[in-house]
Amino acid sequence: MTWALLVGAIVAEVAGTLCLKASDGLARRWWLAPTVVGYLVAFGLLAVVLDRGMAVGVVYGIWAASGVALTAILGRVIFKDPLTPRMGVGIALIAAGVLVIELGAASAA
C-alpha cells in the first residue's frame, strides 16, 4: 500500500506540472486550480509515505527521478516538447538510478 501511495504522489506531481505547462505561465488562470491540487495531493501523499516509515532518501529519490522522467515523456506526447536521444539516455539513467536506490534500500533492510 505504501508503494501505491508513492505512485499516487508521482502521478499527482506530474499532473500538476503538466497543468502548469498548460496554463501558459498562468496566463490561462483556470489551470491554476488543478496545478495547485496536483501539488497539494503529491505532498500530502509524500507525507503519508514518509509517516509509514519509508526512508526519505528512497522516497524523494524515486519521486523526483520518476517525476522528471514521466514529465519529459508526457511533455513530448502532449505538448510536442523536444525529446532528443541524449534526453532518452538521461531518462534511462534515471531509471537505472531509481533501481539502484531501491536495491540499496532493500539490502539495508
Secondary structure as UniProt FT lines:
FT   HELIX           2..22
FT   TURN            23..27
FT   HELIX           29..31
FT   HELIX           32..51
FT   TURN            52..53
FT   HELIX           56..79
FT   HELIX           85..108
//
